[in-house]
Amino acid sequence: MSKFKIKVNVEFVECDETENHGVNKNSDGSFSMVISEQDAISIDMCEKSVLQIAYPKIREAVSNHLSHISKKKPK
């Protein structure tokens, strides 16, 4: 039986963009959000923001994985 590695990458990158608490899908397939410096120094707001942007990526990754697996299985 196959084994699968699950990888996650989260980055905090300082930027000059306008604050936007909405989740944005980027051209490279990643998701992002721009938070204020005040939110960036709060563990609760950092956690909340990371979870908000991670959720759509998790759903997309699981959906793609299950689709791929279902095509691999012999009928």
Secondary structure as UniProt FT lines:
FT   STRAND          20..25
FT   TURN            27..28
FT   STRAND          31..34
FT   HELIX           37..40
FT   HELIX           43..72
//
